[in-house]
Amino acid sequence: MQVGINLLCLSGFIEEQHLPQIRRLKELGYDGVEIPILRGSVAHYQWLGRQLDAIGLRRTSTSVIPSIAANPISSDSEIRKAGMDHLDWALDCAIALGSESVGGPIHAPIGHFTGFGPTEDELRYGAEAHHALADRARANGVYLSLEHLNRFETYFLNTMAQARAYVDRVDHPTFHIMYDTFHANIEEQSQSRAIATLGKHMGVLHVSENDRGIPGRGQINFAEVFTAVRQTGFDGWVVLEAFGAGLPELAAATRVWRPLFPDFETLFAEGVTFIRKSWAAGA
């Protein structure tokens, strides 16, 4: 198991000013960081990869579908192409970064709804896009970890029953699911049953409290989560995800309007300790 932290708690775009805090993560015992790939150039992520190598941190990454104009599940072939171009750009950045996984909700624009669940055509278009992306990822030593979201953020992929069926539809050995405890807390009746349903197809585990604050301080039964995850045989990336209120560019997407942790040092230190202790107890 490797412990990481999603750096969206710091910013949607990681730059030189964030390096001191990233060095602190290494000192606290994190194995790596999860880098948001939302904008920027391939050259920037090459630079960032060199910085992380020097610090001694491994990395995963997340991205999103930026708008309905670049939607890989659209009925419009030109829009689907724009969506695929965006996914290829995100993968290029991840490769330059030295990322082990590309995850996040790279299936449909967050907050876009049709009034219905996913259609057969949308599922087919998505599976075609993700199979093609998984081919490119595998050729470059990267795997995909597609993230489910709750019903208030997307209609495309909400539950682990849907996720498992979608994995079968994509049918690619490097295509997996990013399991997020925050979203599952809304959508699933039992986290342990949801995790068992996903089984061996978990690519990354997102440890996120019910209020998006510090894990272990809220309502989610993480003892149940870690026990169920370990029973699947998963031994990969376990990534802390928490959001602060100081990032206006993320507030609209994350719906975080208030402070959810007292300071970064508390989040960083308490988070890594909680994850390692919970993982060991779940054996």
PyRosetta script that sets phi, psi and omega in degrees:
from pyrosetta import init, pose_from_sequence

init()
pose = pose_from_sequence("MQVGINLLCLSGFIEEQHLPQIRRLKELGYDGVEIPILRGSVAHYQWLGRQLDAIGLRRTSTSVIPSIAANPISSDSEIRKAGMDHLDWALDCAIALGSESVGGPIHAPIGHFTGFGPTEDELRYGAEAHHALADRARANGVYLSLEHLNRFETYFLNTMAQARAYVDRVDHPTFHIMYDTFHANIEEQSQSRAIATLGKHMGVLHVSENDRGIPGRGQINFAEVFTAVRQTGFDGWVVLEAFGAGLPELAAATRVWRPLFPDFETLFAEGVTFIRKSWAAGA")
pose.set_psi(1, 138.4)
pose.set_omega(1, 176.8)
pose.set_phi(2, -119.9)
pose.set_psi(2, 135.2)
pose.set_omega(2, -179.5)
pose.set_phi(3, -98.5)
pose.set_psi(3, 127.8)
pose.set_omega(3, 176.1)
pose.set_phi(4, -129.4)
pose.set_psi(4, 178.9)
pose.set_omega(4, 175.6)
pose.set_phi(5, -143.6)
pose.set_psi(5, 134.8)
pose.set_omega(5, 177.4)
pose.set_phi(6, -76.1)
pose.set_psi(6, 123.3)
pose.set_omega(6, -173.5)
pose.set_phi(7, -82.8)
pose.set_psi(7, 9.2)
pose.set_omega(7, 169.2)
pose.set_phi(8, -61.8)
pose.set_psi(8, -18.3)
pose.set_omega(8, 174.0)
pose.set_phi(9, -64.9)
pose.set_psi(9, -23.9)
pose.set_omega(9, 178.3)
pose.set_phi(10, -94.9)
pose.set_psi(10, -47.1)
pose.set_omega(10, -173.4)
pose.set_phi(11, -172.1)
pose.set_psi(11, 160.2)
pose.set_omega(11, 172.3)
pose.set_phi(12, -83.1)
pose.set_psi(12, -6.3)
pose.set_omega(12, -179.8)
pose.set_phi(13, -144.9)
pose.set_psi(13, 112.0)
pose.set_omega(13, -173.6)
pose.set_phi(14, -86.2)
pose.set_psi(14, 124.4)
pose.set_omega(14, -176.4)
pose.set_phi(15, -128.9)
pose.set_psi(15, -175.0)
pose.set_omega(15, -176.4)
pose.set_phi(16, -59.3)
pose.set_psi(16, -33.4)
pose.set_omega(16, -178.3)
pose.set_phi(17, -63.3)
pose.set_psi(17, -19.0)
pose.set_omega(17, -178.6)
pose.set_phi(18, -91.6)
pose.set_psi(18, -7.8)
pose.set_omega(18, -174.5)
pose.set_phi(19, -61.5)
pose.set_psi(19, -38.0)
pose.set_omega(19, 177.3)
pose.set_phi(20, -59.5)
pose.set_psi(20, -40.6)
pose.set_omega(20, 178.0)
pose.set_phi(21, -68.3)
pose.set_psi(21, -34.8)
pose.set_omega(21, 178.1)
pose.set_phi(22, -67.9)
pose.set_psi(22, -38.5)
pose.set_omega(22, 175.7)
pose.set_phi(23, -61.9)
pose.set_psi(23, -36.2)
pose.set_omega(23, 177.7)
pose.set_phi(24, -63.3)
pose.set_psi(24, -35.7)
pose.set_omega(24, 177.5)
pose.set_phi(25, -60.2)
pose.set_psi(25, -40.8)
pose.set_omega(25, 176.9)
pose.set_phi(26, -62.5)
pose.set_psi(26, -43.9)
pose.set_omega(26, 179.9)
pose.set_phi(27, -61.6)
pose.set_psi(27, -33.6)
pose.set_omega(27, -177.8)
pose.set_phi(28, -80.3)
pose.set_psi(28, -10.4)
pose.set_omega(28, 174.7)
pose.set_phi(29, 107.3)
pose.set_psi(29, 12.7)
pose.set_omega(29, 173.9)
pose.set_phi(30, -71.4)
pose.set_psi(30, 144.1)
pose.set_omega(30, 176.7)
pose.set_phi(31, -84.5)
pose.set_psi(31, -26.1)
pose.set_omega(31, -177.2)
pose.set_phi(32, -167.8)
pose.set_psi(32, -176.7)
pose.set_omega(32, -179.9)
pose.set_phi(33, -131.9)
pose.set_psi(33, 154.2)
pose.set_omega(33, 174.9)
pose.set_phi(34, -107.1)
pose.set_psi(34, 117.5)
pose.set_omega(34, -171.5)
pose.set_phi(35, -97.3)
pose.set_psi(35, 125.9)
pose.set_omega(35, 173.1)
pose.set_phi(36, -72.6)
pose.set_psi(36, 131.5)
pose.set_omega(36, 175.0)
pose.set_phi(37, -114.4)
pose.set_psi(37, 90.6)
pose.set_omega(37, -176.0)
pose.set_phi(38, -116.5)
pose.set_psi(38, -25.1)
pose.set_omega(38, 178.0)
pose.set_phi(39, -161.5)
pose.set_psi(39, 174.3)
pose.set_omega(39, 178.6)
pose.set_phi(40, 106.6)
pose.set_psi(40, 178.1)
pose.set_omega(40, -175.5)
pose.set_phi(41, -105.5)
pose.set_psi(41, 161.8)
pose.set_omega(41, 174.2)
pose.set_phi(42, -58.4)
pose.set_psi(42, -39.2)
pose.set_omega(42, -180.0)
pose.set_phi(43, -61.3)
pose.set_psi(43, -37.0)
pose.set_omega(43, 178.7)
pose.set_phi(44, -62.5)
pose.set_psi(44, -42.5)
pose.set_omega(44, -177.8)
pose.set_phi(45, -73.9)
pose.set_psi(45, -26.7)
pose.set_omega(45, 170.4)
pose.set_phi(46, -62.9)
pose.set_psi(46, -46.0)
pose.set_omega(46, 177.3)
pose.set_phi(47, -58.8)
pose.set_psi(47, -46.6)
pose.set_omega(47, -178.5)
pose.set_phi(48, -64.2)
pose.set_psi(48, -38.0)
pose.set_omega(48, 176.8)
pose.set_phi(49, -60.1)
pose.set_psi(49, -39.8)
pose.set_omega(49, 177.8)
pose.set_phi(50, -64.9)
pose.set_psi(50, -38.9)
pose.set_omega(50, 178.3)
pose.set_phi(51, -64.1)
pose.set_psi(51, -42.5)
pose.set_omega(51, -179.4)
pose.set_phi(52, -68.8)
pose.set_psi(52, -34.5)
pose.set_omega(52, 174.6)
pose.set_phi(53, -61.6)
pose.set_psi(53, -43.3)
pose.set_omega(53, -178.8)
pose.set_phi(54, -65.4)
pose.set_psi(54, -34.9)
pose.set_omega(54, 178.5)
pose.set_phi(55, -75.3)
pose.set_psi(55, -30.4)
pose.set_omega(55, -179.8)
pose.set_phi(56, 96.0)
pose.set_psi(56, 33.0)
pose.set_omega(56, 179.9)
pose.set_phi(57, -115.3)
pose.set_psi(57, 132.6)
pose.set_omega(57, 171.2)
pose.set_phi(58, -77.2)
pose.set_psi(58, 175.3)
pose.set_omega(58, -176.0)
pose.set_phi(59, -153.1)
pose.set_psi(59, 146.4)
pose.set_omega(59, 164.7)
pose.set_phi(60, -118.3)
pose.set_psi(60, 179.1)
pose.set_omega(60, -178.2)
pose.set_phi(61, -149.9)
pose.set_psi(61, 158.6)
pose.set_omega(61, 175.1)
pose.set_phi(62, -133.8)
pose.set_psi(62, 153.4)
pose.set_omega(62, 174.7)
pose.set_phi(63, -145.0)
pose.set_psi(63, -178.0)
pose.set_omega(63, -179.7)
pose.set_phi(64, -141.0)
pose.set_psi(64, 172.0)
pose.set_omega(64, 167.3)
pose.set_phi(65, -90.4)
pose.set_psi(65, 119.3)
pose.set_omega(65, -165.7)
pose.set_phi(66, -73.9)
pose.set_psi(66, -27.9)
pose.set_omega(66, -175.6)
pose.set_phi(67, -166.3)
pose.set_psi(67, 169.6)
pose.set_omega(67, 177.5)
pose.set_phi(68, -70.1)
pose.set_psi(68, -12.0)
pose.set_omega(68, 177.9)
pose.set_phi(69, -81.4)
pose.set_psi(69, -8.7)
pose.set_omega(69, 178.4)
pose.set_phi(70, -135.8)
pose.set_psi(70, 59.8)
pose.set_omega(70, -171.8)
pose.set_phi(71, -107.1)
pose.set_psi(71, 112.2)
pose.set_omega(71, -175.9)
pose.set_phi(72, -70.2)
pose.set_psi(72, -7.2)
pose.set_omega(72, 178.0)
pose.set_phi(73, -109.9)
pose.set_psi(73, 12.9)
pose.set_omega(73, -179.5)
pose.set_phi(74, -68.4)
pose.set_psi(74, 154.1)
pose.set_omega(74, 174.6)
pose.set_phi(75, -75.8)
pose.set_psi(75, -13.6)
pose.set_omega(75, -179.1)
pose.set_phi(76, -90.9)
pose.set_psi(76, 122.2)
pose.set_omega(76, -174.7)
pose.set_phi(77, -64.2)
pose.set_psi(77, -34.4)
pose.set_omega(77, 179.1)
pose.set_phi(78, -68.4)
pose.set_psi(78, -38.9)
pose.set_omega(78, 177.4)
pose.set_phi(79, -68.0)
pose.set_psi(79, -39.5)
pose.set_omega(79, 176.2)
pose.set_phi(80, -61.1)
pose.set_psi(80, -40.5)
pose.set_omega(80, 178.4)
pose.set_phi(81, -63.3)
pose.set_psi(81, -41.8)
pose.set_omega(81, 177.6)
pose.set_phi(82, -62.6)
pose.set_psi(82, -37.6)
pose.set_omega(82, 176.4)
pose.set_phi(83, -64.3)
pose.set_psi(83, -41.3)
pose.set_omega(83, 178.7)
pose.set_phi(84, -67.8)
pose.set_psi(84, -37.6)
pose.set_omega(84, 176.1)
pose.set_phi(85, -60.4)
pose.set_psi(85, -41.1)
pose.set_omega(85, 178.0)
pose.set_phi(86, -63.9)
pose.set_psi(86, -43.7)
pose.set_omega(86, 179.5)
pose.set_phi(87, -63.2)
pose.set_psi(87, -39.6)
pose.set_omega(87, 177.4)
pose.set_phi(88, -63.6)
pose.set_psi(88, -40.2)
pose.set_omega(88, 176.7)
pose.set_phi(89, -61.6)
pose.set_psi(89, -45.7)
pose.set_omega(89, -179.7)
pose.set_phi(90, -61.4)
pose.set_psi(90, -40.2)
pose.set_omega(90, 178.4)
pose.set_phi(91, -67.8)
pose.set_psi(91, -40.5)
pose.set_omega(91, 176.5)
pose.set_phi(92, -57.9)
pose.set_psi(92, -43.2)
pose.set_omega(92, 178.8)
pose.set_phi(93, -64.9)
pose.set_psi(93, -40.9)
pose.set_omega(93, 180.0)
pose.set_phi(94, -64.9)
pose.set_psi(94, -39.9)
pose.set_omega(94, 177.4)
pose.set_phi(95, -63.4)
pose.set_psi(95, -44.9)
pose.set_omega(95, 178.2)
pose.set_phi(96, -61.6)
pose.set_psi(96, -35.5)
pose.set_omega(96, 179.6)
pose.set_phi(97, -70.2)
pose.set_psi(97, -25.0)
pose.set_omega(97, -172.8)
pose.set_phi(98, 84.4)
pose.set_psi(98, 27.9)
pose.set_omega(98, -178.1)
pose.set_phi(99, -72.6)
pose.set_psi(99, 143.7)
pose.set_omega(99, 177.5)
pose.set_phi(100, -86.1)
pose.set_psi(100, -28.3)
pose.set_omega(100, -178.2)
pose.set_phi(101, -140.6)
pose.set_psi(101, 145.4)
pose.set_omega(101, 168.1)
pose.set_phi(102, -112.1)
pose.set_psi(102, 117.9)
pose.set_omega(102, -177.2)
pose.set_phi(103, -129.8)
pose.set_psi(103, -159.1)
pose.set_omega(103, -177.9)
pose.set_phi(104, 93.0)
pose.set_psi(104, 179.8)
pose.set_omega(104, -177.5)
pose.set_phi(105, -81.8)
pose.set_psi(105, 69.1)
pose.set_omega(105, -178.3)
pose.set_phi(106, -92.5)
pose.set_psi(106, 48.4)
pose.set_omega(106, -179.9)
pose.set_phi(107, -124.7)
pose.set_psi(107, -41.4)
pose.set_omega(107, -177.9)
pose.set_phi(108, -152.2)
pose.set_psi(108, 155.7)
pose.set_omega(108, -179.8)
pose.set_phi(109, -63.5)
pose.set_psi(109, 132.9)
pose.set_omega(109, 178.4)
pose.set_phi(110, -65.5)
pose.set_psi(110, 132.6)
pose.set_omega(110, 177.4)
pose.set_phi(111, 85.1)
pose.set_psi(111, 1.5)
pose.set_omega(111, 177.6)
pose.set_phi(112, -97.3)
pose.set_psi(112, 129.2)
pose.set_omega(112, -177.2)
pose.set_phi(113, -133.9)
pose.set_psi(113, 150.5)
pose.set_omega(113, 177.9)
pose.set_phi(114, -107.0)
pose.set_psi(114, -11.8)
pose.set_omega(114, -174.7)
pose.set_phi(115, 94.4)
pose.set_psi(115, -0.4)
pose.set_omega(115, -179.2)
pose.set_phi(116, -138.8)
pose.set_psi(116, 171.8)
pose.set_omega(116, 170.2)
pose.set_phi(117, -76.4)
pose.set_psi(117, 179.5)
pose.set_omega(117, -178.4)
pose.set_phi(118, -64.7)
pose.set_psi(118, 137.7)
pose.set_omega(118, 176.5)
pose.set_phi(119, -83.3)
pose.set_psi(119, 167.0)
pose.set_omega(119, 176.7)
pose.set_phi(120, -61.0)
pose.set_psi(120, -39.8)
pose.set_omega(120, 178.1)
pose.set_phi(121, -63.4)
pose.set_psi(121, -43.1)
pose.set_omega(121, 179.5)
pose.set_phi(122, -62.8)
pose.set_psi(122, -40.6)
pose.set_omega(122, 177.3)
pose.set_phi(123, -64.6)
pose.set_psi(123, -39.6)
pose.set_omega(123, 179.5)
pose.set_phi(124, -67.2)
pose.set_psi(124, -46.1)
pose.set_omega(124, 179.5)
pose.set_phi(125, -62.1)
pose.set_psi(125, -42.3)
pose.set_omega(125, 179.1)
pose.set_phi(126, -62.6)
pose.set_psi(126, -44.7)
pose.set_omega(126, -179.3)
pose.set_phi(127, -63.4)
pose.set_psi(127, -38.4)
pose.set_omega(127, 177.5)
pose.set_phi(128, -63.5)
pose.set_psi(128, -44.6)
pose.set_omega(128, 179.9)
pose.set_phi(129, -63.9)
pose.set_psi(129, -44.2)
pose.set_omega(129, -176.4)
pose.set_phi(130, -73.8)
pose.set_psi(130, -30.7)
pose.set_omega(130, 175.3)
pose.set_phi(131, -66.2)
pose.set_psi(131, -44.8)
pose.set_omega(131, 178.9)
pose.set_phi(132, -63.1)
pose.set_psi(132, -42.1)
pose.set_omega(132, 179.6)
pose.set_phi(133, -66.1)
pose.set_psi(133, -38.5)
pose.set_omega(133, 178.5)
pose.set_phi(134, -63.8)
pose.set_psi(134, -35.2)
pose.set_omega(134, 175.8)
pose.set_phi(135, -60.5)
pose.set_psi(135, -47.5)
pose.set_omega(135, 178.6)
pose.set_phi(136, -64.6)
pose.set_psi(136, -40.0)
pose.set_omega(136, -179.4)
pose.set_phi(137, -62.5)
pose.set_psi(137, -47.7)
pose.set_omega(137, -178.5)
pose.set_phi(138, -59.9)
pose.set_psi(138, -39.4)
pose.set_omega(138, -179.9)
pose.set_phi(139, -63.8)
pose.set_psi(139, -18.6)
pose.set_omega(139, -178.5)
pose.set_phi(140, -114.4)
pose.set_psi(140, 15.3)
pose.set_omega(140, 175.3)
pose.set_phi(141, 73.8)
pose.set_psi(141, 26.0)
pose.set_omega(141, -178.6)
pose.set_phi(142, -119.7)
pose.set_psi(142, 149.4)
pose.set_omega(142, 172.0)
pose.set_phi(143, -120.0)
pose.set_psi(143, 159.9)
pose.set_omega(143, -179.4)
pose.set_phi(144, -100.1)
pose.set_psi(144, 143.6)
pose.set_omega(144, 177.1)
pose.set_phi(145, -134.6)
pose.set_psi(145, 86.0)
pose.set_omega(145, -175.9)
pose.set_phi(146, -71.7)
pose.set_psi(146, 131.9)
pose.set_omega(146, -175.2)
pose.set_phi(147, -98.5)
pose.set_psi(147, 128.7)
pose.set_omega(147, 168.8)
pose.set_phi(148, -75.3)
pose.set_psi(148, 150.4)
pose.set_omega(148, 175.4)
pose.set_phi(149, -127.0)
pose.set_psi(149, 163.2)
pose.set_omega(149, 177.8)
pose.set_phi(150, -73.9)
pose.set_psi(150, 165.6)
pose.set_omega(150, -172.7)
pose.set_phi(151, -64.3)
pose.set_psi(151, -16.8)
pose.set_omega(151, 179.4)
pose.set_phi(152, -84.8)
pose.set_psi(152, -7.6)
pose.set_omega(152, -179.7)
pose.set_phi(153, -114.2)
pose.set_psi(153, -26.4)
pose.set_omega(153, 177.8)
pose.set_phi(154, -157.2)
pose.set_psi(154, 158.8)
pose.set_omega(154, 173.6)
pose.set_phi(155, -106.0)
pose.set_psi(155, -5.1)
pose.set_omega(155, -168.4)
pose.set_phi(156, -82.1)
pose.set_psi(156, -44.2)
pose.set_omega(156, -174.2)
pose.set_phi(157, -146.3)
pose.set_psi(157, 106.2)
pose.set_omega(157, -175.3)
pose.set_phi(158, -116.3)
pose.set_psi(158, -43.2)
pose.set_omega(158, -171.2)
pose.set_phi(159, -111.9)
pose.set_psi(159, 165.2)
pose.set_omega(159, 177.9)
pose.set_phi(160, -73.7)
pose.set_psi(160, -24.7)
pose.set_omega(160, 172.3)
pose.set_phi(161, -64.0)
pose.set_psi(161, -43.4)
pose.set_omega(161, 176.2)
pose.set_phi(162, -65.0)
pose.set_psi(162, -42.2)
pose.set_omega(162, -178.0)
pose.set_phi(163, -62.8)
pose.set_psi(163, -44.3)
pose.set_omega(163, -179.1)
pose.set_phi(164, -63.3)
pose.set_psi(164, -41.5)
pose.set_omega(164, 178.3)
pose.set_phi(165, -65.0)
pose.set_psi(165, -35.4)
pose.set_omega(165, -179.5)
pose.set_phi(166, -71.4)
pose.set_psi(166, -37.5)
pose.set_omega(166, 175.0)
pose.set_phi(167, -57.2)
pose.set_psi(167, -45.6)
pose.set_omega(167, 179.2)
pose.set_phi(168, -63.0)
pose.set_psi(168, -36.0)
pose.set_omega(168, -179.5)
pose.set_phi(169, -69.4)
pose.set_psi(169, -43.7)
pose.set_omega(169, 178.8)
pose.set_phi(170, -66.5)
pose.set_psi(170, -42.0)
pose.set_omega(170, 171.5)
pose.set_phi(171, 55.5)
pose.set_psi(171, 62.1)
pose.set_omega(171, 178.3)
pose.set_phi(172, -142.5)
pose.set_psi(172, 136.5)
pose.set_omega(172, -174.0)
pose.set_phi(173, -66.8)
pose.set_psi(173, -20.4)
pose.set_omega(173, 179.3)
pose.set_phi(174, -105.3)
pose.set_psi(174, 17.5)
pose.set_omega(174, 176.0)
pose.set_phi(175, -105.2)
pose.set_psi(175, 120.4)
pose.set_omega(175, -177.3)
pose.set_phi(176, -133.5)
pose.set_psi(176, -177.0)
pose.set_omega(176, -178.6)
pose.set_phi(177, -119.1)
pose.set_psi(177, 137.1)
pose.set_omega(177, 172.2)
pose.set_phi(178, -89.1)
pose.set_psi(178, 110.6)
pose.set_omega(178, -179.7)
pose.set_phi(179, -86.4)
pose.set_psi(179, 125.2)
pose.set_omega(179, -177.1)
pose.set_phi(180, -117.7)
pose.set_psi(180, 122.1)
pose.set_omega(180, -174.6)
pose.set_phi(181, -69.7)
pose.set_psi(181, -27.7)
pose.set_omega(181, 177.2)
pose.set_phi(182, -65.8)
pose.set_psi(182, -51.3)
pose.set_omega(182, -179.5)
pose.set_phi(183, -65.5)
pose.set_psi(183, -41.4)
pose.set_omega(183, 179.7)
pose.set_phi(184, -65.0)
pose.set_psi(184, -31.7)
pose.set_omega(184, 178.7)
pose.set_phi(185, -61.4)
pose.set_psi(185, -27.9)
pose.set_omega(185, 177.9)
pose.set_phi(186, -85.7)
pose.set_psi(186, -41.8)
pose.set_omega(186, -168.2)
pose.set_phi(187, -94.0)
pose.set_psi(187, -23.9)
pose.set_omega(187, -172.7)
pose.set_phi(188, -105.1)
pose.set_psi(188, 146.0)
pose.set_omega(188, 174.8)
pose.set_phi(189, -78.8)
pose.set_psi(189, -23.5)
pose.set_omega(189, 179.8)
pose.set_phi(190, -149.4)
pose.set_psi(190, 121.6)
pose.set_omega(190, 178.3)
pose.set_phi(191, -66.0)
pose.set_psi(191, -37.7)
pose.set_omega(191, -178.6)
pose.set_phi(192, -65.2)
pose.set_psi(192, -40.7)
pose.set_omega(192, 177.4)
pose.set_phi(193, -66.9)
pose.set_psi(193, -38.9)
pose.set_omega(193, 178.6)
pose.set_phi(194, -62.1)
pose.set_psi(194, -43.7)
pose.set_omega(194, 179.9)
pose.set_phi(195, -65.4)
pose.set_psi(195, -39.8)
pose.set_omega(195, 177.4)
pose.set_phi(196, -65.0)
pose.set_psi(196, -36.3)
pose.set_omega(196, 177.5)
pose.set_phi(197, -62.7)
pose.set_psi(197, -43.4)
pose.set_omega(197, 178.4)
pose.set_phi(198, -69.1)
pose.set_psi(198, -39.4)
pose.set_omega(198, 175.1)
pose.set_phi(199, 59.7)
pose.set_psi(199, -128.8)
pose.set_omega(199, -172.9)
pose.set_phi(200, -76.2)
pose.set_psi(200, 0.9)
pose.set_omega(200, -174.5)
pose.set_phi(201, -93.6)
pose.set_psi(201, 10.1)
pose.set_omega(201, 176.0)
pose.set_phi(202, -75.1)
pose.set_psi(202, 126.6)
pose.set_omega(202, 177.9)
pose.set_phi(203, -97.5)
pose.set_psi(203, -41.1)
pose.set_omega(203, 178.9)
pose.set_phi(204, -143.1)
pose.set_psi(204, 141.5)
pose.set_omega(204, 173.7)
pose.set_phi(205, -103.0)
pose.set_psi(205, 118.7)
pose.set_omega(205, 173.6)
pose.set_phi(206, -92.6)
pose.set_psi(206, 118.4)
pose.set_omega(206, 177.4)
pose.set_phi(207, -94.9)
pose.set_psi(207, 104.7)
pose.set_omega(207, -174.0)
pose.set_phi(208, -139.1)
pose.set_psi(208, 124.9)
pose.set_omega(208, -176.0)
pose.set_phi(209, -70.8)
pose.set_psi(209, 164.1)
pose.set_omega(209, -175.8)
pose.set_phi(210, -62.2)
pose.set_psi(210, -25.7)
pose.set_omega(210, 177.4)
pose.set_phi(211, -103.1)
pose.set_psi(211, 6.1)
pose.set_omega(211, -177.5)
pose.set_phi(212, 71.1)
pose.set_psi(212, 15.7)
pose.set_omega(212, 177.8)
pose.set_phi(213, -94.1)
pose.set_psi(213, -145.3)
pose.set_omega(213, -176.3)
pose.set_phi(214, -75.9)
pose.set_psi(214, 123.4)
pose.set_omega(214, 179.6)
pose.set_phi(215, -59.1)
pose.set_psi(215, 138.1)
pose.set_omega(215, -179.2)
pose.set_phi(216, 99.1)
pose.set_psi(216, -13.2)
pose.set_omega(216, 179.8)
pose.set_phi(217, -97.9)
pose.set_psi(217, -5.5)
pose.set_omega(217, -174.1)
pose.set_phi(218, -114.0)
pose.set_psi(218, -147.7)
pose.set_omega(218, -169.7)
pose.set_phi(219, -97.4)
pose.set_psi(219, -14.4)
pose.set_omega(219, -175.5)
pose.set_phi(220, -70.4)
pose.set_psi(220, 136.1)
pose.set_omega(220, 178.8)
pose.set_phi(221, -84.0)
pose.set_psi(221, 86.7)
pose.set_omega(221, -176.5)
pose.set_phi(222, -72.8)
pose.set_psi(222, -22.6)
pose.set_omega(222, 173.9)
pose.set_phi(223, -60.7)
pose.set_psi(223, -44.0)
pose.set_omega(223, 177.0)
pose.set_phi(224, -62.8)
pose.set_psi(224, -43.9)
pose.set_omega(224, -178.1)
pose.set_phi(225, -61.4)
pose.set_psi(225, -51.3)
pose.set_omega(225, -175.6)
pose.set_phi(226, -67.6)
pose.set_psi(226, -36.9)
pose.set_omega(226, 176.9)
pose.set_phi(227, -62.8)
pose.set_psi(227, -46.0)
pose.set_omega(227, -179.4)
pose.set_phi(228, -64.6)
pose.set_psi(228, -40.3)
pose.set_omega(228, 179.7)
pose.set_phi(229, -64.1)
pose.set_psi(229, -44.2)
pose.set_omega(229, -178.7)
pose.set_phi(230, -66.5)
pose.set_psi(230, -30.7)
pose.set_omega(230, 178.2)
pose.set_phi(231, -67.2)
pose.set_psi(231, -22.2)
pose.set_omega(231, 176.8)
pose.set_phi(232, -78.0)
pose.set_psi(232, -13.4)
pose.set_omega(232, -175.4)
pose.set_phi(233, 91.1)
pose.set_psi(233, 2.7)
pose.set_omega(233, 180.0)
pose.set_phi(234, -62.4)
pose.set_psi(234, 136.0)
pose.set_omega(234, 179.8)
pose.set_phi(235, -145.3)
pose.set_psi(235, 38.6)
pose.set_omega(235, -174.9)
pose.set_phi(236, -107.9)
pose.set_psi(236, -140.4)
pose.set_omega(236, -175.5)
pose.set_phi(237, -77.8)
pose.set_psi(237, 127.0)
pose.set_omega(237, 173.4)
pose.set_phi(238, -116.0)
pose.set_psi(238, 111.3)
pose.set_omega(238, -166.3)
pose.set_phi(239, -117.9)
pose.set_psi(239, 124.0)
pose.set_omega(239, 174.2)
pose.set_phi(240, -72.5)
pose.set_psi(240, 130.5)
pose.set_omega(240, 175.4)
pose.set_phi(241, -129.0)
pose.set_psi(241, 116.8)
pose.set_omega(241, 176.4)
pose.set_phi(242, -141.0)
pose.set_psi(242, 152.0)
pose.set_omega(242, -177.8)
pose.set_phi(243, -123.4)
pose.set_psi(243, 142.7)
pose.set_omega(243, 175.0)
pose.set_phi(244, -101.9)
pose.set_psi(244, 177.5)
pose.set_omega(244, -178.1)
pose.set_phi(245, -100.9)
pose.set_psi(245, 3.0)
pose.set_omega(245, -173.4)
pose.set_phi(246, -95.1)
pose.set_psi(246, 12.9)
pose.set_omega(246, -176.4)
pose.set_phi(247, -121.2)
pose.set_psi(247, 90.0)
pose.set_omega(247, -176.1)
pose.set_phi(248, -55.8)
pose.set_psi(248, -34.2)
pose.set_omega(248, -177.1)
pose.set_phi(249, -69.9)
pose.set_psi(249, -15.7)
pose.set_omega(249, 179.3)
pose.set_phi(250, -105.3)
pose.set_psi(250, -14.7)
pose.set_omega(250, -173.8)
pose.set_phi(251, -60.2)
pose.set_psi(251, -40.3)
pose.set_omega(251, -178.0)
pose.set_phi(252, -65.9)
pose.set_psi(252, -33.2)
pose.set_omega(252, -179.6)
pose.set_phi(253, -81.7)
pose.set_psi(253, -38.4)
pose.set_omega(253, -174.6)
pose.set_phi(254, -93.9)
pose.set_psi(254, -14.2)
pose.set_omega(254, -178.4)
pose.set_phi(255, 59.2)
pose.set_psi(255, 39.3)
pose.set_omega(255, 177.8)
pose.set_phi(256, -106.1)
pose.set_psi(256, 112.6)
pose.set_omega(256, -176.3)
pose.set_phi(257, -115.2)
pose.set_psi(257, 0.3)
pose.set_omega(257, -175.7)
pose.set_phi(258, -140.7)
pose.set_psi(258, 158.3)
pose.set_omega(258, 177.6)
pose.set_phi(259, -64.1)
pose.set_psi(259, 133.3)
pose.set_omega(259, -179.7)
pose.set_phi(260, -112.4)
pose.set_psi(260, -3.6)
pose.set_omega(260, 172.1)
pose.set_phi(261, -151.7)
pose.set_psi(261, 151.1)
pose.set_omega(261, -172.6)
pose.set_phi(262, -67.9)
pose.set_psi(262, -35.8)
pose.set_omega(262, -179.6)
pose.set_phi(263, -167.8)
pose.set_psi(263, 166.0)
pose.set_omega(263, -176.8)
pose.set_phi(264, -65.5)
pose.set_psi(264, -38.4)
pose.set_omega(264, -179.2)
pose.set_phi(265, -59.6)
pose.set_psi(265, -42.4)
pose.set_omega(265, 178.5)
pose.set_phi(266, -64.7)
pose.set_psi(266, -46.3)
pose.set_omega(266, 178.2)
pose.set_phi(267, -58.9)
pose.set_psi(267, -50.2)
pose.set_omega(267, -176.3)
pose.set_phi(268, -62.5)
pose.set_psi(268, -50.1)
pose.set_omega(268, -174.1)
pose.set_phi(269, -71.3)
pose.set_psi(269, -46.6)
pose.set_omega(269, -178.8)
pose.set_phi(270, -67.7)
pose.set_psi(270, -34.9)
pose.set_omega(270, -178.1)
pose.set_phi(271, -65.2)
pose.set_psi(271, -49.3)
pose.set_omega(271, -177.1)
pose.set_phi(272, -67.8)
pose.set_psi(272, -37.0)
pose.set_omega(272, 177.7)
pose.set_phi(273, -64.6)
pose.set_psi(273, -44.3)
pose.set_omega(273, 180.0)
pose.set_phi(274, -61.9)
pose.set_psi(274, -44.8)
pose.set_omega(274, -177.8)
pose.set_phi(275, -64.4)
pose.set_psi(275, -45.7)
pose.set_omega(275, -177.3)
pose.set_phi(276, -65.8)
pose.set_psi(276, -41.9)
pose.set_omega(276, 179.1)
pose.set_phi(277, -66.8)
pose.set_psi(277, -41.0)
pose.set_omega(277, -179.0)
pose.set_phi(278, -67.8)
pose.set_psi(278, -38.1)
pose.set_omega(278, 178.1)
pose.set_phi(279, -63.5)
pose.set_psi(279, -45.8)
pose.set_omega(279, -179.8)
pose.set_phi(280, -63.7)
pose.set_psi(280, -38.5)
pose.set_omega(280, -178.7)
pose.set_phi(281, -71.6)
pose.set_psi(281, -22.9)
pose.set_omega(281, -178.4)
pose.set_phi(282, -83.2)
pose.set_psi(282, 2.0)
pose.set_omega(282, -177.7)
pose.set_phi(283, -65.3)
pose.dump_pdb("model.pdb")
